[in-house]
Amino acid sequence: MKTRYTFGGDEHIFVEVDEEMSLEAFFKSLSMTNGVRDKKIKGVTEICPANASFQIKFDPDVISPSEMLAELKEIEKTAEHADHIIETRIVEVPVFYKDPWTHETLMRFRKRHQDPSGTDLDYAAKINGFDNADEFIKAHHAAPWFVSMVGFVAGLPFLYQMVDRARQLEVPKYLRPRTDTPKLTVGYGGCFSCIYSVRGAGGYQMFGVTPLPIYDPKQEISYLKDFMVFFRPGDIVKFAPIDHATHDKIAADVEAGTYQPLVKSVTFSLDDFNKDIDAYNHKLEEALYGD
């Protein structure tokens, strides 16, 4: 797809790199937003990146919409030839699948669901060709995930599964959104997994919860004292299944200020990843869990 530029009044330009999410589209979008930031274009007031697109806000009294468009198109030329390599992190996120809190919530909203006869996990397993929910859960946490954007609500990561397209899980959102979702729910909609940073409305299928807070506006949690939002675009996430007792232990450690997430620095190369996805994912896990 050719990059699509759309004006949003006199103060915004929306740039759609591709209609479909892909890591290639993410890297081009990232390169372009980095290019805008590094060039320090006068008049730019905000850069808002998304999965395969981004939006630029600018002051039209400083730079005209046509001038801003010309700057972006020039930056795109460079982005098309940029290296697909980033310095990033791989993070373990413990998940209590089949937890009682999302189960209670999803049962209250079965009339809004495609299949009221079972749970969200039952439905996800069925439409993805698995025999049962446990098989789907295994597929959900077997491979790592790529944080393609953070937002919609504060701190919420959108996670793209790092497997070839034929194996990617897909689950539609609820027919009608819920008015309630437990805080730290691990959800799924379309091709994206997510973690609900706060309690509130939502339409993604609910699979479990993590005891790992990812947003703290008061910055009181030990690992969020430097910045209130845990995830960054480009982070790599490895979901790790845990039981009820482990969930409660981690939650207690977070409350006591003694819990530290497992995080390791890694270099991610999209070209090397595409050469052998499974082998590359194995190396990422070794970087996370190795000595």
Phi, psi and omega per residue, in radians:
M1 nan 2.402 3.036
K2 -1.308 2.401 -3.137
T3 -0.976 2.340 -3.080
R4 -1.926 2.231 3.128
Y5 -1.922 2.308 -3.126
T6 -2.351 2.279 3.081
F7 -1.385 2.437 3.014
G8 -2.007 1.497 -3.023
G9 1.161 -2.586 -3.117
D10 -1.678 -0.055 -2.973
E11 -2.090 -0.038 -3.073
H12 -2.374 2.569 2.897
I13 -2.246 2.194 3.088
F14 -1.733 2.258 -3.095
V15 -2.052 2.000 3.119
E16 -1.785 1.906 -3.107
V17 -1.292 -0.683 3.126
D18 -2.728 2.651 3.088
E19 -1.306 -0.444 3.130
E20 -1.878 2.490 3.047
M21 -1.260 2.333 3.008
S22 -2.694 2.775 3.095
L23 -1.149 -0.550 3.091
E24 -1.089 -0.773 3.118
A25 -1.142 -0.683 3.110
F26 -1.064 -0.811 -3.087
F27 -1.133 -0.664 3.103
K28 -1.164 -0.739 3.107
S29 -1.084 -0.749 3.128
L30 -1.092 -0.759 3.141
S31 -1.086 -0.682 -3.130
M32 -1.220 -0.745 3.132
T33 -1.177 -0.651 3.046
N34 -1.106 -0.652 3.118
G35 -1.117 -0.707 3.089
V36 -1.105 -0.773 -3.140
R37 -1.120 -0.824 -3.069
D38 -1.194 -0.540 -3.124
K39 -1.324 -0.323 3.109
K40 0.912 0.950 -3.110
I41 -1.153 2.191 3.135
K42 -1.108 2.298 3.123
G43 1.812 -0.341 3.112
V44 -1.278 2.180 -3.089
T45 -1.940 -0.330 -3.132
E46 -2.778 2.456 3.051
I47 -2.121 2.100 -3.067
C48 -2.095 1.703 -3.123
P49 -1.425 2.622 3.073
A50 -2.311 -2.830 -3.011
N51 -1.143 -0.919 3.133
A52 -2.390 0.565 -3.087
S53 -2.820 3.043 3.032
F54 -2.810 2.891 3.121
Q55 -2.275 2.419 3.115
I56 -1.971 2.257 3.011
K57 -1.843 2.381 -3.089
F58 -2.527 2.838 3.123
D59 -1.628 1.928 -3.079
P60 -1.195 -0.220 3.052
D61 -1.379 -0.264 3.126
V62 -1.792 -0.739 3.109
I63 -2.403 2.289 -3.088
S64 -1.313 2.755 3.102
P65 -0.980 -0.682 -3.134
S66 -1.195 -0.640 3.099
E67 -1.184 -0.690 3.121
M68 -1.124 -0.727 3.110
L69 -1.081 -0.737 3.135
A70 -1.114 -0.676 3.098
E71 -1.083 -0.763 -3.114
L72 -1.155 -0.708 -3.139
K73 -1.162 -0.576 3.083
E74 -1.211 -0.709 3.102
I75 -1.140 -0.611 3.126
E76 -1.048 -0.658 -3.136
K77 -1.028 -0.703 3.113
T78 -1.255 -0.691 -3.089
A79 -1.100 -0.550 -3.121
E80 -1.116 -0.363 -3.104
H81 -2.011 0.198 -3.099
A82 -1.285 2.620 3.074
D83 -1.154 2.461 3.117
H84 -1.626 0.995 -3.107
I85 -2.312 2.326 3.067
I86 -2.368 2.599 2.963
E87 -1.557 2.126 -3.018
T88 -2.550 -2.807 -3.127
R89 -2.284 2.618 2.903
I90 -1.968 2.339 -2.965
V91 -2.235 2.332 3.008
E92 -1.521 2.271 3.079
V93 -2.089 1.878 3.110
P94 -1.209 2.426 -3.114
V95 -2.303 2.232 3.012
F96 -1.641 1.615 3.102
Y97 -1.261 2.675 3.138
K98 1.006 0.658 -3.127
D99 -1.290 2.800 -3.106
P100 -1.284 -0.431 -3.037
W101 -1.338 -0.814 3.070
T102 -1.217 -0.552 3.112
H103 -1.094 -0.799 3.128
E104 -1.069 -0.708 -3.115
T105 -1.192 -0.832 -3.092
L106 -1.129 -0.540 3.106
M107 -1.202 -0.460 3.094
R108 -1.292 -0.292 -3.031
F109 -2.116 0.480 -3.096
R110 -1.107 -0.500 -3.136
K111 -1.185 -0.259 3.126
R112 -1.688 0.044 -3.016
H113 -1.811 2.724 3.129
Q114 -1.124 -0.580 -3.080
D115 -2.339 1.544 -3.099
P116 -1.170 -0.165 -3.040
S117 -1.366 -0.298 -3.108
G118 -2.376 -2.914 3.115
T119 -1.595 3.032 3.088
D120 -1.072 -0.689 3.114
L121 -1.159 -0.689 3.086
D122 -1.030 -0.787 -3.130
Y123 -1.137 -0.789 -3.137
A124 -1.065 -0.715 3.127
A125 -1.109 -0.786 -3.076
K126 -1.097 -0.824 -3.043
I127 -1.340 -0.252 3.085
N128 -1.748 0.130 3.019
G129 1.452 0.310 3.100
F130 -1.642 2.667 -3.108
D131 -1.279 -0.502 -3.104
N132 -2.745 3.023 -3.084
A133 -1.118 -0.619 -3.122
D134 -1.090 -0.653 3.097
E135 -1.150 -0.685 3.106
F136 -1.143 -0.750 3.123
I137 -1.007 -0.751 3.125
K138 -1.063 -0.744 3.119
A139 -1.145 -0.565 -3.111
H140 -1.196 -0.658 -3.079
H141 -1.812 -0.031 -3.053
A142 -1.178 -0.718 -3.109
A143 -1.929 2.716 3.119
P144 -1.280 2.975 -3.101
W145 -2.228 2.631 -3.093
F146 -1.908 2.216 3.095
V147 -1.374 1.856 -3.072
S148 -1.587 -0.375 3.033
M149 -2.856 2.817 3.062
V150 -2.248 2.167 -3.127
G151 2.759 -2.695 -2.985
F152 1.345 -1.082 2.785
V153 -2.118 2.780 -2.996
A154 -0.990 2.182 3.020
G155 1.474 -0.074 -3.070
L156 -1.372 2.125 3.112
P157 -1.588 2.443 2.936
F158 -1.688 2.238 -2.987
L159 -2.096 2.220 -3.077
Y160 -1.902 2.200 -3.023
Q161 -1.211 2.291 -3.060
M162 -1.614 1.153 3.035
V163 -2.375 2.936 3.084
D164 -1.123 2.703 -2.994
R165 -1.001 -0.580 -3.107
A166 -1.135 -0.431 -3.111
R167 -1.769 0.016 -3.101
Q168 -1.221 2.360 3.096
L169 -1.301 2.499 3.079
E170 -2.407 2.266 3.139
V171 -2.495 2.151 3.141
P172 -1.215 2.802 3.054
K173 -1.266 2.939 3.064
Y174 -0.943 2.670 3.073
L175 -1.083 -0.702 3.032
R176 -2.315 2.342 -3.076
P177 -1.061 2.634 3.020
R178 -1.325 2.813 2.988
T179 -1.709 0.057 -3.123
D180 -2.610 2.419 3.021
T181 -2.548 2.222 3.127
P182 -1.060 2.539 3.049
K183 -1.008 2.409 3.095
L184 1.216 0.414 2.995
T185 -1.180 2.370 2.986
V186 -1.575 1.988 -3.039
G187 -2.043 3.099 -3.111
Y188 -2.650 2.323 3.072
G189 -2.625 2.170 -3.075
G190 1.188 -2.129 3.101
C191 -1.831 0.147 -3.055
F192 -1.934 2.371 2.858
S193 -1.617 2.853 3.116
C194 -2.701 2.961 2.999
I195 -2.238 2.089 3.130
Y196 -1.244 1.983 -3.058
S197 -1.268 -0.459 3.140
V198 -2.391 2.852 3.064
R199 -1.305 2.454 3.106
G200 2.951 -2.948 3.141
A201 -1.168 2.792 3.126
G202 -3.113 2.773 -3.140
G203 -2.180 -0.009 3.129
Y204 -1.320 2.592 3.026
Q205 -1.059 2.535 -3.072
M206 -1.927 2.172 -3.063
F207 -1.965 -0.404 -3.083
G208 3.024 -2.964 3.102
V209 -2.355 2.714 2.996
T210 -1.946 2.504 3.065
P211 -1.462 0.104 -3.045
L212 -1.650 1.770 3.087
P213 -1.052 2.423 -3.079
I214 -2.098 0.025 -3.125
Y215 -2.637 2.215 -3.119
D216 -2.541 1.594 -3.091
P217 -1.090 -0.377 3.101
K218 -1.507 -0.212 3.126
Q219 0.945 0.816 3.107
E220 -1.713 -0.402 3.133
I221 -1.231 2.413 -2.964
S222 -0.912 -0.794 -3.057
Y223 -1.576 0.089 3.103
L224 -2.062 0.290 -3.110
K225 -1.236 -0.514 -3.139
D226 -1.417 -0.553 3.140
F227 -2.697 2.423 -2.999
M228 -1.266 -0.294 -3.114
V229 -1.900 2.259 -3.060
F230 -1.358 -0.842 -3.010
F231 -1.495 2.691 3.072
R232 -2.273 2.550 3.022
P233 -0.997 2.328 -3.098
G234 1.754 -0.246 3.033
D235 -1.070 2.627 3.049
I236 -1.983 2.306 -3.045
V237 -2.023 2.334 3.000
K238 -2.018 1.908 3.070
F239 -1.248 2.401 -3.141
A240 -2.228 2.011 -3.114
P241 -1.157 2.402 3.103
I242 -2.333 2.879 3.101
D243 -1.719 -3.115 -3.062
H244 -1.074 -0.774 -3.096
A245 -1.109 -0.727 3.127
T246 -1.168 -0.697 3.066
H247 -0.980 -0.845 -3.095
D248 -1.169 -0.609 3.123
K249 -1.160 -0.776 3.130
I250 -1.130 -0.745 3.121
A251 -1.045 -0.685 3.117
A252 -1.179 -0.698 3.121
D253 -1.157 -0.670 3.073
V254 -1.061 -0.798 -3.135
E255 -1.080 -0.639 -3.128
A256 -1.396 -0.158 3.140
G257 1.389 0.339 -3.096
T258 -1.896 -0.089 -3.067
Y259 -1.524 2.345 3.034
Q260 -2.199 2.132 3.100
P261 -1.060 2.635 3.068
L262 -1.397 1.972 -3.074
V263 -2.377 2.309 3.085
K264 -2.286 2.530 3.076
S265 -1.398 2.395 3.109
V266 -2.475 2.749 2.958
T267 -1.769 2.190 3.141
F268 -1.901 2.177 3.087
S269 -1.965 2.027 3.135
L270 -1.134 -0.658 -3.134
D271 -1.117 -0.784 3.109
D272 -1.166 -0.658 3.091
F273 -1.036 -0.785 -3.094
N274 -1.214 -0.385 3.132
K275 -1.191 -0.669 3.135
D276 -2.740 1.570 -2.991
I277 -1.062 -0.853 -3.083
D278 -1.120 -0.730 3.130
A279 -1.147 -0.687 3.141
Y280 -1.174 -0.704 3.090
N281 -1.088 -0.634 3.105
H282 -1.104 -0.703 3.108
K283 -1.139 -0.648 3.095
L284 -1.110 -0.735 3.110
E285 -1.152 -0.638 3.074
E286 -1.094 -0.667 3.102
A287 -1.137 -0.583 -3.140
L288 -1.322 -0.799 -2.991
Y289 -1.794 -0.150 3.137
G290 -1.270 3.046 -3.141
D291 -1.214 nan nan
